Amino acid sequence: MIKILLILACGLLFLLGGEGVKSCRRFWLPFFIGIYCILNNNWIGLISVPFLIGAFSIGYGVYDPTDDKPSFLSKICFNNMYIIRTVVSIIYSIAMIPIFWGNWEMLILQSLSICISTLLAITFLKRYAKLEQFVIGCSIPIFI
């Protein structure tokens, strides 16, 4: 039950972070993942919290010609949304390594879950930005 609540909370917080309340994604999402690690006595997993804060702070918007300061990621990824989101998904997965320390199969499943759900969400839910953000957020804690 706690796991389902964590998944739904992460989806909601990721959605709110995409809507402009950046603290939801940058602080509260790692905070809840940290609480979940404490409840499961995964003390090494707490090391992931600051890494997740950094990962969730990455700007991954596609470059807009009217914007005078594009994100660094959009510059190095050729302004391709699929490449940008894949790189961000990989960064999220790397930030979660301490949570899965010693359980590499689950880390691989987690990484694939984040990457695949992100790519599917931006492919099929492009018109529904809110649902896209919710799906990506829900995929983050699935295998924790």
DOLUM-592898 format. One record per residue (C-alpha): residue in three letters; residue number from 1; x, z, y; chain. Coordinates in Angstrom, 3 decimals, decimal comma. Each point is the difference from the previous one (the first is absolute). Layout:
N
<node resn="ALA" resi="NUM" east="X" up="Z" north="Y" chain="A"/>
...
END
This chain:
144
<node resn="MET" resi="1" east="0,000" up="0,000" north="0,000" chain="A"/>
<node resn="ILE" resi="2" east="2,821" up="0,860" north="2,392" chain="A"/>
<node resn="LYS" resi="3" east="1,646" up="-3,326" north="-0,825" chain="A"/>
<node resn="ILE" resi="4" east="-3,140" up="-1,955" north="0,917" chain="A"/>
<node resn="LEU" resi="5" east="-0,304" up="1,928" north="3,264" chain="A"/>
<node resn="LEU" resi="6" east="3,670" up="-0,750" north="0,763" chain="A"/>
<node resn="ILE" resi="7" east="-0,510" up="-3,726" north="-0,620" chain="A"/>
<node resn="LEU" resi="8" east="-3,100" up="-0,138" north="2,202" chain="A"/>
<node resn="ALA" resi="9" east="1,653" up="2,121" north="2,715" chain="A"/>
<node resn="CYS" resi="10" east="3,065" up="-2,259" north="0,030" chain="A"/>
<node resn="GLY" resi="11" east="-2,214" up="-3,064" north="0,275" chain="A"/>
<node resn="LEU" resi="12" east="-1,924" up="1,532" north="2,878" chain="A"/>
<node resn="LEU" resi="13" east="3,142" up="1,202" north="1,801" chain="A"/>
<node resn="PHE" resi="14" east="1,660" up="-3,400" north="-0,412" chain="A"/>
<node resn="LEU" resi="15" east="-3,147" up="-1,597" north="1,408" chain="A"/>
<node resn="LEU" resi="16" east="-0,032" up="2,345" north="2,999" chain="A"/>
<node resn="GLY" resi="17" east="3,720" up="-0,665" north="0,534" chain="A"/>
<node resn="GLY" resi="18" east="-0,723" up="-3,717" north="0,157" chain="A"/>
<node resn="GLU" resi="19" east="-2,823" up="0,607" north="2,467" chain="A"/>
<node resn="GLY" resi="20" east="2,346" up="1,527" north="2,556" chain="A"/>
<node resn="VAL" resi="21" east="0,232" up="3,678" north="-0,987" chain="A"/>
<node resn="LYS" resi="22" east="3,621" up="-0,368" north="-1,097" chain="A"/>
<node resn="SER" resi="23" east="0,480" up="3,705" north="-0,755" chain="A"/>
<node resn="CYS" resi="24" east="-2,385" up="-0,361" north="-2,958" chain="A"/>
<node resn="ARG" resi="25" east="2,356" up="-2,390" north="-1,743" chain="A"/>
<node resn="ARG" resi="26" east="3,281" up="1,405" north="1,275" chain="A"/>
<node resn="PHE" resi="27" east="-0,601" up="3,725" north="-0,472" chain="A"/>
<node resn="TRP" resi="28" east="-3,177" up="0,899" north="-1,868" chain="A"/>
<node resn="LEU" resi="29" east="0,398" up="-2,442" north="-2,880" chain="A"/>
<node resn="PRO" resi="30" east="3,500" up="1,324" north="-0,941" chain="A"/>
<node resn="PHE" resi="31" east="-1,274" up="3,539" north="0,620" chain="A"/>
<node resn="PHE" resi="32" east="-2,768" up="-0,389" north="-2,600" chain="A"/>
<node resn="ILE" resi="33" east="2,397" up="-1,607" north="-2,464" chain="A"/>
<node resn="GLY" resi="34" east="2,325" up="2,967" north="0,558" chain="A"/>
<node resn="ILE" resi="35" east="-2,853" up="2,455" north="-0,648" chain="A"/>
<node resn="TYR" resi="36" east="-0,807" up="-1,885" north="-3,196" chain="A"/>
<node resn="CYS" resi="37" east="3,651" up="0,300" north="-1,084" chain="A"/>
<node resn="ILE" resi="38" east="-0,124" up="3,766" north="0,645" chain="A"/>
<node resn="LEU" resi="39" east="-3,203" up="0,354" north="-2,036" chain="A"/>
<node resn="ASN" resi="40" east="1,696" up="-1,808" north="-2,901" chain="A"/>
<node resn="ASN" resi="41" east="3,259" up="1,983" north="0,331" chain="A"/>
<node resn="ASN" resi="42" east="1,907" up="-3,197" north="0,779" chain="A"/>
<node resn="TRP" resi="43" east="2,480" up="1,627" north="2,361" chain="A"/>
<node resn="ILE" resi="44" east="2,408" up="-2,935" north="-0,045" chain="A"/>
<node resn="GLY" resi="45" east="-2,898" up="-2,212" north="1,069" chain="A"/>
<node resn="LEU" resi="46" east="-0,162" up="1,885" north="3,298" chain="A"/>
<node resn="ILE" resi="47" east="3,199" up="-1,800" north="0,979" chain="A"/>
<node resn="SER" resi="48" east="-2,159" up="-3,126" north="0,302" chain="A"/>
<node resn="VAL" resi="49" east="-2,055" up="1,382" north="2,892" chain="A"/>
<node resn="PRO" resi="50" east="2,523" up="-0,750" north="2,793" chain="A"/>
<node resn="PHE" resi="51" east="0,779" up="-3,374" north="-1,574" chain="A"/>
<node resn="LEU" resi="52" east="-3,706" up="-0,845" north="-0,089" chain="A"/>
<node resn="ILE" resi="53" east="-0,363" up="1,019" north="3,648" chain="A"/>
<node resn="GLY" resi="54" east="2,761" up="-2,476" north="0,840" chain="A"/>
<node resn="ALA" resi="55" east="-1,452" up="-2,714" north="-2,228" chain="A"/>
<node resn="PHE" resi="56" east="-3,496" up="0,364" north="1,441" chain="A"/>
<node resn="SER" resi="57" east="1,415" up="-0,207" north="3,531" chain="A"/>
<node resn="ILE" resi="58" east="1,261" up="-3,546" north="-0,515" chain="A"/>
<node resn="GLY" resi="59" east="-1,789" up="-2,530" north="2,154" chain="A"/>
<node resn="TYR" resi="60" east="-1,037" up="-2,887" north="-2,204" chain="A"/>
<node resn="GLY" resi="61" east="-2,162" up="-2,057" north="2,277" chain="A"/>
<node resn="VAL" resi="62" east="0,362" up="-3,750" north="0,094" chain="A"/>
<node resn="TYR" resi="63" east="1,690" up="-1,251" north="3,148" chain="A"/>
<node resn="ASP" resi="64" east="-2,373" up="-0,839" north="2,811" chain="A"/>
<node resn="PRO" resi="65" east="1,386" up="-2,439" north="2,637" chain="A"/>
<node resn="THR" resi="66" east="-1,685" up="1,994" north="2,763" chain="A"/>
<node resn="ASP" resi="67" east="1,806" up="3,170" north="-1,123" chain="A"/>
<node resn="ASP" resi="68" east="3,259" up="0,507" north="1,859" chain="A"/>
<node resn="LYS" resi="69" east="1,380" up="2,370" north="-2,669" chain="A"/>
<node resn="PRO" resi="70" east="-0,639" up="-1,210" north="-3,576" chain="A"/>
<node resn="SER" resi="71" east="0,779" up="2,229" north="-2,962" chain="A"/>
<node resn="PHE" resi="72" east="3,466" up="-0,295" north="-1,494" chain="A"/>
<node resn="LEU" resi="73" east="-1,505" up="-0,643" north="-3,406" chain="A"/>
<node resn="SER" resi="74" east="-1,991" up="-3,001" north="1,208" chain="A"/>
<node resn="LYS" resi="75" east="3,198" up="-1,495" north="1,409" chain="A"/>
<node resn="ILE" resi="76" east="2,021" up="0,291" north="-3,209" chain="A"/>
<node resn="CYS" resi="77" east="-2,889" up="-1,065" north="-2,271" chain="A"/>
<node resn="PHE" resi="78" east="-0,603" up="-3,293" north="1,805" chain="A"/>
<node resn="ASN" resi="79" east="-3,344" up="1,276" north="1,276" chain="A"/>
<node resn="ASN" resi="80" east="-1,546" up="-0,570" north="-3,445" chain="A"/>
<node resn="MET" resi="81" east="-2,686" up="2,614" north="-0,740" chain="A"/>
<node resn="TYR" resi="82" east="0,569" up="-0,136" north="-3,764" chain="A"/>
<node resn="ILE" resi="83" east="3,744" up="0,587" north="0,305" chain="A"/>
<node resn="ILE" resi="84" east="-0,517" up="2,785" north="2,568" chain="A"/>
<node resn="ARG" resi="85" east="-2,540" up="1,847" north="-2,130" chain="A"/>
<node resn="THR" resi="86" east="2,090" up="-0,413" north="-3,170" chain="A"/>
<node resn="VAL" resi="87" east="3,072" up="1,448" north="1,743" chain="A"/>
<node resn="VAL" resi="88" east="-2,073" up="2,918" north="1,324" chain="A"/>
<node resn="SER" resi="89" east="-1,436" up="0,618" north="-3,492" chain="A"/>
<node resn="ILE" resi="90" east="3,506" up="0,114" north="-1,441" chain="A"/>
<node resn="ILE" resi="91" east="1,045" up="2,445" north="2,735" chain="A"/>
<node resn="TYR" resi="92" east="-2,986" up="2,226" north="-0,876" chain="A"/>
<node resn="SER" resi="93" east="1,061" up="-0,098" north="-3,653" chain="A"/>
<node resn="ILE" resi="94" east="3,616" up="0,877" north="0,827" chain="A"/>
<node resn="ALA" resi="95" east="-1,210" up="2,956" north="2,081" chain="A"/>
<node resn="MET" resi="96" east="-1,858" up="1,290" north="-3,066" chain="A"/>
<node resn="ILE" resi="97" east="3,038" up="0,071" north="-2,310" chain="A"/>
<node resn="PRO" resi="98" east="0,359" up="3,834" north="0,152" chain="A"/>
<node resn="ILE" resi="99" east="-3,606" up="0,438" north="-1,148" chain="A"/>
<node resn="PHE" resi="100" east="0,674" up="-2,067" north="-3,129" chain="A"/>
<node resn="TRP" resi="101" east="3,568" up="1,205" north="-0,596" chain="A"/>
<node resn="GLY" resi="102" east="0,748" up="-0,392" north="-3,696" chain="A"/>
<node resn="ASN" resi="103" east="-3,265" up="-1,829" north="-0,693" chain="A"/>
<node resn="TRP" resi="104" east="1,127" up="-3,521" north="0,784" chain="A"/>
<node resn="GLU" resi="105" east="-2,807" up="-1,741" north="-1,866" chain="A"/>
<node resn="MET" resi="106" east="-2,555" up="1,653" north="2,266" chain="A"/>
<node resn="LEU" resi="107" east="2,057" up="-0,927" north="3,064" chain="A"/>
<node resn="ILE" resi="108" east="-0,045" up="-3,638" north="-1,085" chain="A"/>
<node resn="LEU" resi="109" east="-3,769" up="0,169" north="-0,591" chain="A"/>
<node resn="GLN" resi="110" east="-0,462" up="1,659" north="3,403" chain="A"/>
<node resn="SER" resi="111" east="2,108" up="-2,663" north="1,727" chain="A"/>
<node resn="LEU" resi="112" east="-1,888" up="-2,812" north="-1,708" chain="A"/>
<node resn="SER" resi="113" east="-3,312" up="1,656" north="0,858" chain="A"/>
<node resn="ILE" resi="114" east="0,859" up="0,205" north="3,694" chain="A"/>
<node resn="CYS" resi="115" east="1,424" up="-3,538" north="0,200" chain="A"/>
<node resn="ILE" resi="116" east="-2,785" up="-1,677" north="-1,971" chain="A"/>
<node resn="SER" resi="117" east="-2,836" up="1,827" north="1,741" chain="A"/>
<node resn="THR" resi="118" east="1,554" up="-0,747" north="3,390" chain="A"/>
<node resn="LEU" resi="119" east="0,375" up="-3,708" north="-0,752" chain="A"/>
<node resn="LEU" resi="120" east="-3,496" up="-0,220" north="-1,490" chain="A"/>
<node resn="ALA" resi="121" east="-1,481" up="1,890" north="2,950" chain="A"/>
<node resn="ILE" resi="122" east="1,559" up="-2,251" north="2,638" chain="A"/>
<node resn="THR" resi="123" east="-0,928" up="-3,101" north="-2,016" chain="A"/>
<node resn="PHE" resi="124" east="-3,633" up="0,760" north="-0,809" chain="A"/>
<node resn="LEU" resi="125" east="-0,972" up="2,569" north="2,620" chain="A"/>
<node resn="LYS" resi="126" east="1,609" up="-1,606" north="3,033" chain="A"/>
<node resn="ARG" resi="127" east="-3,318" up="-0,185" north="1,835" chain="A"/>
<node resn="TYR" resi="128" east="-0,756" up="3,626" north="-0,772" chain="A"/>
<node resn="ALA" resi="129" east="2,935" up="1,806" north="1,632" chain="A"/>
<node resn="LYS" resi="130" east="-1,473" up="3,466" north="-0,522" chain="A"/>
<node resn="LEU" resi="131" east="-0,581" up="-0,523" north="-3,716" chain="A"/>
<node resn="GLU" resi="132" east="3,490" up="-1,518" north="-0,314" chain="A"/>
<node resn="GLN" resi="133" east="1,593" up="3,125" north="1,500" chain="A"/>
<node resn="PHE" resi="134" east="-2,128" up="2,260" north="-2,225" chain="A"/>
<node resn="VAL" resi="135" east="1,033" up="-1,843" north="-3,181" chain="A"/>
<node resn="ILE" resi="136" east="3,690" up="0,128" north="0,926" chain="A"/>
<node resn="GLY" resi="137" east="-0,260" up="3,716" north="0,770" chain="A"/>
<node resn="CYS" resi="138" east="-1,753" up="0,722" north="-3,302" chain="A"/>
<node resn="SER" resi="139" east="2,761" up="-1,731" north="-1,945" chain="A"/>
<node resn="ILE" resi="140" east="2,727" up="2,292" north="1,336" chain="A"/>
<node resn="PRO" resi="141" east="-0,716" up="3,174" north="-2,042" chain="A"/>
<node resn="ILE" resi="142" east="-1,446" up="-1,587" north="-3,158" chain="A"/>
<node resn="PHE" resi="143" east="2,836" up="0,897" north="-2,387" chain="A"/>
<node resn="ILE" resi="144" east="1,216" up="3,210" north="1,661" chain="A"/>
END
